[in-house]
Amino acid sequence: MSDEEIQTMNRAAVVRTTPDRQPPAPAHVAPTWLGPVLIVGIVLAALNLRPAITSLGALFEETRTGLGMSGTVAGLITSVPALCFAVFGVTAPRLSRRFGPAAVVCAGMAAVATGLLIRPFATGAAGFLAASALSLAGIALTNVLLPVIVKRYFPDRVGTMTGLYSMSLAAGTSLAAAATVPLTAALGGSWRTGLLVWAVLALVAVLPWLPV
């Protein structure tokens, strides 16, 4: 066998034993719209974490009279927020692992909006209680997972985003407590209308989470 044939065989062996080198996979780049949309979504979600509670507090006597609630039922309604926070807050991490935190927050905001839309039209205490529980379940889920969203998508701005989230939560609490009675009077004086107003804010809060 000639030297030229030996060199050719060696080169072929090297080619066969050298693994194919694939180009590195490109790093995942988040779309440019994601950050601004998430900021809007976080602010709107935080604004909706308390109006379902504080708006009812402002009109509780009117609601109790309108639905003919007994003292026992009225006491039960005031205890529902703590119960829902305990029950549904515990399930939030499990749901987040299965569906993703953004999807659960979106579902939570949809639950808040649905409950707030239904409860002003309730004709009895049971229906009102069920609709309130639905809203509070959504609030409990969102309340647990918004900090998770902040840490996941804004790891370099956790302090800033947490401050923005906290200010929005406080603003929603104060706004519902202060504005519910004047809005009710301006819209005809019905407690049903006064409670229904806050469903609009909750519906708006769902929109940014849909593309996310």
Secondary structure, 3 states (H helix, E strand, C coil): CCHHHHHHHHHHHHHHHCCCCCCCCCCCCCCCCHHHHHHHHHHHHHHCCCHHHHHHHHCHHHHHHHHCCCHHHHHHHHHHHHHHHHHHHHHHHHHHHHHCHHHHHHHHHHHHHHHHHHHHHCCCHHHHHHHHHHHHHHHHHHHHHHHHHHHHHCCCCHHHHHHHHHHHHHHHHHHHHHHHHHHHHHCCCCHHHHHHHHHHHHHHHHHHHCCC
